[in-house]
Amino acid sequence: MARQLFGTDGIRGVAGQYPLDSRTVYAFGRALGEWAKTHSDTPRVLIGMDTRESGPALAAQVTAGLAHEGVEYEVAGVLTTPGVAWLTRTGPYAAGLMISASHNPFQDNGLKLFAHSGYKVPDAEELELEKRIFALAEQSAGIAGDLQVHSGAGAGYTDFLRHSFTQSLAKLKIVVDGGNGSASAFAPALLRRLGAEVVELNCAPNGRNINLNCGALHTEHIQDAVIAHNADLAVAFDGDADRAMFAGRSGRRIDGDHVLLICGRDAHKRHALPADTVVATVMSNLGLELALKSAGIKLARTAVGDKYVLEEMIRLGANIGGEQSGHVIFHEQATTGDGMLTMLRLLDIMVREHAALDTLADALTILPQTLVNVRFGKKRPLEELDTVQAAIRACNEEFGEAGRVVVRFSGTEPLARVMVEGPTLDRVGHHAEIIATAIQNELRA
């Protein structure tokens, strides 16, 4: 049976519509209960959610399914995705469930499932869960139980973060854009406990304003605010706070590539970077690879997706990896991307080095990059497209080690994505257009 529910980041859709309709979500709860009983003698499930208005209703449907299977659960209310993963790993839980659609608008929601290990449930087990969900959904209508939220679980997670940070932030002013999501309830309070002066932006969720022109996808707000408030740093989170983007005092945008370089170089200097390797995706800028190389650090690249980054980190034994979009994984402390942990790691380096974030980020020179999306008719393997391969070779021959070409098909749309990096924007654009035109000509309907 082809997979129809689970994607690369759990089950996601419009709340109230398939696959997040009450019948399917209740069946998910029952299937999760069955799964938990096969993984623990005393199965218990932790449930957290972001700030979307649909979260409590989905949680009530899941818990009704768990109750039907006789499985205990704890609804912790608003948490971050990495908070759910950490609490599941360190607590008495067979599984953890995060109800969130990450950076999507409030109408969407999702179900992200973690095993007791703190890692996402493996694909093979998700497929078995999916089969049970389909079977159970045919047996009964959706049921929702009474939802009792046991707030306070998040305190253990924020205590972990606080105790992982040994510096004082007493002299720093920090702007926090909570994206009106999960971080709104935790990040400002955590920073104040560490001594920082905090300016809050978009930390007043109302169920419908999560990610709405704010947070990690709209860094222009923190770039303006860090200057307006004469702050030392600004941070913006996405809806479930598994990613973070930053701005330095100058208003400069600091993304995941900057973070990987800053943290990778610092760990390497302290002899705390296993295999002298940082892991990133094919979309990270070539400038990151060159800067790491100059510091004696290798960059391993993966397909796009934090899931693939984590798999490669585990394979290589690496402890730092992530994406340009702000998902950064510090594997010695976490099993998933964690925006608040990333924030603390940057602040730790800033305080220890007595350095501004802008200064630390200066080590990365971003090479000009162009991304062109090409809609095609009939898909064929890229290696069979002779004119496309010739155009890619011509670009590689001109740029050598000073440039890079990535051509890949979208996993969800009939699009080929052409990314070219090189020393000058005009030559980058020139080659991107030649490659894109070759794809259009080769893949006409």
N, C-alpha and C positions, 0 to 999 in steps of 0.2 A: 504493500500500500504506500503510495506517495505521501510524503509528509504534507499536511495541510494546516496544522495548528502552530507547531513550534518553528520559529525562525532562528536566526543567529542570536537573538536576545530574548528568548521566551516567546510567549503568545502576545500578540499586540493587535489592536484594532480600535474601532469606535465603541466606546462604552455603551452597552445595551444592545448592540448589534453583533451578529455572529462574527467572530468566535467568542465575543464577550457578552453574549446573551445569557439570561439567567439559567436556562437549561444546560448550556455547555459549561458554564462556570461552576454550577452545582456538581455536574459530573466530574469536572476537574478536581473539585474538593474530595469527592469520593475516591477517585483514582489516586489522588495524592495520599489519602488515608491508607488505602491498600498498600501503596508503595512504602509508606513510612513503617507499616507493621512488618514488612519483610526486611527492614533495615535496623530495627531496634526492638528490644524486648519491652521497652516502656516508651513507645513512640509519642513524641510531642512536636508540634510544629509552631514556629515563630512566624508571625505575620506583621509586616510593616507596610507603610504606604506613603506616597508623597501627598501633596495638598490638593489634588483634584477632587472635585465634588463627588465624583463617581466612586472614589475609593472605598468609603464605608459600605456601600451597597454591594460591591464586588466582594469585599471581605466577608460580609454576612452570608453571601451565597457559598463561598468557599468553606466557611466554618460550619454551615449546615451540612455540607457533604462530609466534612471530617467527623462531625458528631454522629452522623449516620453510621460511620465505620467504627465508632467507639474510640476515636483518636483525640487526645487532648491537644489543646492549642492555646497560644497566648497572642492576643492582638495588642501590639505595642503602640498602635497609632502612628503618628508621623515619624518616620525614620528616613535615613539616607540608604541607598542601596548598599554601599560599603558597610554601613552600620549593621544592616541585616546579615550580611555575609560574615562579619566579625563575630556578632553575637551568636549566630548559628554554630560557628566553629568552636567557640569558647564556652558555650552553654549546653544545657541538657536537651538539645533539639536534634531530632532525626533529619529535619529539613527546615529551611527558611524560605519564606515567600515574600517578595517585594512586589507590591501593586503599584506600578508606575509605567509611564510611556516616555520616561527620560526627557528629551528636549522637545517632544511633540506638543501640540496645543492641547488645551484642557479637555476637548471632546474625546481625545484618544486616551486609552489606558492600556495596561499590560500586566502580565503575570510572569515574573522572573523567579525561577526556582533554583535554590541552592541546596546541595547536600550538606551533611554534617561537617564535611571537610572544609566548607566555606567556598568551594568551587561550584560552578554551575553544573547541573546534572548532565552526565555525558549524553551524547547524541543518541546512542543505542537505547539508553534507558528512557529518554524522552519519547522515542518512537514507540516503546512499549506502553508508556503512559498514554500516548495519543490513541493507541488502539483501544485501551480501556475506556478512555473518555468517550470515544465514538459509541462504543457498546453501551455504556451506562446512560448516555444521553438519550438513547432510544427507549429506555425503560421507564423514565419518569420525567415529570415537568420540573422546572426550576423551583427550588425552595430557598428561602432566606430565613436565617435564624435571628435571634436577638443578639446584637453586637455589644459586647462589653469590652471596653478598651482599658487595658492595664498600662497606663502611662508610667514611665520611669525606666523602662528597659534601655532607652537611649542614654541614660546617665552612665551606664557601664561602658558604653562605647566612647563617649566623650571623655570619661576618666582615663581610658586607655590612651586617647590622643594627647590629653594633657600631660600624662606621665611620660609619654614618649618625647616630650619637649623639655629640655633642661635649661633653656635660656629665659631671660626676662625681656618682655616687650614694653617695658615701662616708658621708653623714650620714643615709641613708634606710634604713628597715626595711620590707621588702615581703613580704607573704604571697602565695604562688603556689599555686593549686589547678590542677594539671595535668590534672584530669579523668581521670587514669590513661590518658592518650592521648599523642599525638605531642609536645605541649609539655613533657611530663614530662622528656624527654631533653635539652631545649634551654633552656627559659625560665629555670630556676634558675641554670644555669651561665652564661648570658649576663648575667644581672643581677649575679652575683658578679664576673664579669670587669669590670663597670662600677663595682664598688666597693660595691654594696648588701649589707646584711645580709638574708638570705633565710630565710623560714620556709616549709617545703614541706608542702603538703597533697595527698594523692591523686596522688603522683608515683611510684607503685610499681606499674606495670601488670603484670598476670599473664595477659593475653590475654582475660580474661572480665570484668574490672571496669571497662572503659572506659565512661565516662559513668554509672556505676552510683551513683546518689544523690550525684553530685559534679559538679564542673565548671560550665560556664556556665549550665546549666539549673537549678542548685541553688545560687543565690548566698547562701542563708542561711548556708552554712558559712563563706564568706569574710567575711560581715557580722559573724558572731560572732567569728571568728578575728582580724580586724583590731583589735577591741577587746581581746580576751584577750591579745594579744601587743604591745599598744600600738604598732602599726605605723602607718606613714604612708599606706599604700595596700595594697589587696589586689586580686588579679586572678584570674579564673577562666576557663579555656579550655574549648572543646568538644573533641571527640575528635580532630579533625584541625587544630585551632588556627587556623581561618580566622575565628573570632570570639572576642571576649573581653568579659567583663563585669567591673565593678569595684565596690569599696567604699571609701569614704573613711574617715578616722580615726574618725569618729563611728559607723561601721557603716552609713552611708547607702548604699543601692544606687545605683550609677551605670550607666546603660544606654547604648545606642547614641545615643539622642537627646541625652543630656548630652555625649557625646563629640563629636558633630557640632557642637553649639553652641560648646563650648570651643575646639575646633580651628578651626572656621570663623571665630570672632571673632578668634582669634590670627592666623590667616593674613590676614584682612582688615586688621587693624591694621598688619601688615607689608607690605601691598600685594602679597600673594602669593596672592590668591583670584581667579582668572580669572572675569570676568563678574559678580563679586560674588555668586556663586551657590553654594549647597550643594544636593545632590540627596538626596532621601529617598523613602520609599514613602508610600502613602496611609495607612499605619498609624502613622506617626510622630505624636506628640502635637501638637495645635494650639499648645500652649505653645512648642514649638520654633519653629514658624513665626512666632509673635508676637515671640519673643525675638530671632530673627534679623532680623526686620523693623526692630525698634528699633535694631539695630546697623547698618542700611543694607545688609542682606544679603537676597537673594531665596532662597526655597525652591522648588525644582522637585520635583514629586511624580511617582512612577511607580507601576505595579502592584507587588504584593508579589513580592519576589525580587531577590537581589543581581545577577542577570543583567540585569534591567531597569534597575536603578540604574546599572550600568556602561554600558549602551547609551546612556542619557540623558546620562551624564557625557561620553562621547565625542562625542555630538551637540552638546552645549553648550560643550565645551571646559573643563568643570569639573574640578577636581582633588581635591575632597573630597565623598564621598557615602557613604551606607550605610543600614543598617536599625536599628530600635529594638532588635532582637535581638542586636546586637553585631557584625554584619558591617560593617566600615568600610573603605572603599577610599581610599587616598591615591595617586591616579593618577600623580603625577609620580615615584613610587617603585615602584609595584606594579600588577599587572594583575588582582588579585583581593583579596578581603578578607583581612586579615592581623592576627591577634590580637596577635602579639608586636610588630609594627610599631606598631599602635595603642597598645599599652602604652608604648612608647618615646616616641611623640609626646606622650602625656599627661605623662609624666615630664619631658620636655624643657620643656614649658610650666610645670610646677610649679617646676622648678629656676630657670628664667629669671625667672619672675615672683615667686619666693620666696613662693609661695601654696600653701595646702593644697588638696587635691582638692575637699573639701567647699566651700571658699570659691569655687572656680571654678565648681562646679556650682550655686551659689546663683542664678546668672543665669537658670536655667531654672525656671519655675513650671509644674508639671505640672497641666493642667486635668483635672477629673474625667472619667473615661471608662468607658463600659459597653459590653461586647461580648455580644451575644445570638446564639446559633445557632438557626436555625429549620429544622426538617426539613420538606421539601415533597413533594408527590406528583408533579405534572406541571409541568415547568419551562416558563416563558414569559418573554419579555424583560421586564425590570423596567419599562421605559418604557411598557409596555402595561397595567400594573397601576394603575388609576386611584386606588383608595383608598390604595395605598402611596405613590404620588406626592403625593397630598394630605397624607398624614401627614408626609412628608419636608419639604414646603413649609411646613407649620405649624411644624415644629421650626426650620427655617432662619429663618423670620420672627421667631420669638421670640428666638433667640440672636443673629442677625445675625453680625457678625464675631467674636463671642465664643464661637461654637460651630461644630460641624461634624458632618455625617452622611456615613457611607460604608456603602453597601449593596452587597454583591457575592456572587456565587455561588462556592462552593467548587469547585476544579478536580478534586477527587477523591471528593467525597461529595455526596449529595443534600441539601445544606445551603445556606441563605442566611445570610450573616453580616452582622449589623447592628451597626455601631459608631457610638456617639453620644458627642460631647464637648461640654461646656458649662461654664458658671460654677458650677453647684451639682450635687451628685450626685443629689439627689432629682429635679430637673427632667430631668437626663440619663436617669435610669432611667425616668421617666415616658414620655418620648418614645420611648425604645428599645422599651418594651413595646407602645406603640401601633403603631409601625411593624412590629414582629414579628407582632403579632396580625393586622394587615392582610395581611401576606404569607401567614400561615397560611390566612386566609379566602379569599384569591385563588388560592392554589395547592394547594387540596385535591385529593387523588387523583381 
